[in-house]
């Protein structure tokens, strides 16, 4: 089993920055990808960014150049650095991991609110 816990959400003004963290515990050796999703009120959950164990990163177009996903060396914490934030970035942000067996795990989510 894998457990995820996000932190770092909060309220920020437009143009500001936040850094989200997700601590991963349990059997982390089988995880080959970590990522972030978000869900705004009334919207479906949206994929935001992902990083593979090999270090490859991908982003949804709306955050490219503003958000950066990274992990620690131990591969048990994933970060999302968010810069130049806009009100459209307001959402609950969820950490996600995928294992080599195809299992997916989710955190409980952390609220991010960007005021205009």
Order of alpha helices (4+ residues) and beta strands (2+ residues): beta-beta-beta-beta-beta-beta-beta-beta-beta-beta-beta
